[in-house]
Amino acid sequence: MLAFQGDEEKQQGLKPVQLMDRDLSHLLPDDQVGFYKAICLPCFEVVVRAIPTQHPMLEQALKNMAKWSELAALSLEEKKEAVSEILRHRPSAASQNSSTVSL
């Protein structure tokens, strides 16, 4: 998790960027929705126009964004709890199956 780097930066007296600051992890759902809208979906739409067989990738991205949108709509306390739960159970990159898309 990027929070480990943020922790190290704090120990060095630096201010980590929001994505790496575990004290701001409750902002992750809103950040992810913005990232999907601004970066992921437009890119995936271009890919699908060029390579129509990649449509499942776009469908999964839309599902992921919908889930992040649900989390973004929660109250602050619910959001903190939900993000904490996600981060606690997130598999490491090395153990993830490359065909699996997760939050």
N, C-alpha and C positions, 0 to 999 in steps of 0.2 A: 504494500500500500504506500502511496506517496506520502502519507502522514509521517512515516519514519524519516524521510528526508526533511520534512518540515520540522520535526522534533530536533533533528541534528542542527538545522539552521538556527532554531531558537536558542539552543545551547551555545551557539557561536555568536549570539547577540544579533542575529539577523531576523528580519521579518519575512516569513515564508509567504509565497503566493497563496491565495485563497484555497486553491485546489489541494495544496499540501499542508494546510493548517487543520489539524484534527479538531481544534476548537470551533472551526467553521464547517465541519462536515455536514451539518444539517442543511447547508446551502446546496449540497450536491444535487438533489433532484432538480432544482431550478436551473442550475448550471448545465446539467445534462440535457434538459429540454431545449435550452438555448443553443447548445452545441449541435443537437440533432437538427434543429430548424435551420441554423445558419450554415452548417458545414456538412453533416452526414447526408441528410435527405437530398439536398441539391446534387451532391456528388453521386449518390446512389442512383438518382433519377437519370443522370447523364450516362452512367454505366449501363443501366437497363435499356436505355434507348439504343445504345451501341451494341449491347450484348443481351438480347431479350431473355436468354436462358438464366440470367442472373436475377430475375424478378423475385425469387424467394429471399434473396438478400435484402431487397427493398421492403418486402413484406415483414421480415423479422425486425428490421430497423423501425418500421412504423409501430409494431407491437411493443418494442422496447421503449420507444418514445411515449406511447400511451401509458405504459406502466410508470415511467418517470413522471408523467403529467399527473397521474393519480397521487403519487407520493408528494409532488409539489403542492397539491391542493390540501394536504393535511395540516393540522395545527402544528405549531412549532414543536411542542412536546412529542406529538405523534411522529413528526418528521424525524426528530432526533432519534427516537426509538427505532423507527423503521430503517434509517440509514445505518445505525449501529448494528442492527441485526444483519443487514446485507453485508456489511464489511466484515463482520465476524464469521460469516459462512461462505465468503467468497473464496473459491479455490485459487490456488497459486497458478500463475501463468504456465508453469512447467507441467502441472497436472491436468490442465484443461484439454479437452478434446477439441481439435481445431474446427470441427463441424458444429460445436456447441456455441450458441450465442447466449450470453447471460448479462444481467445488469451489471 
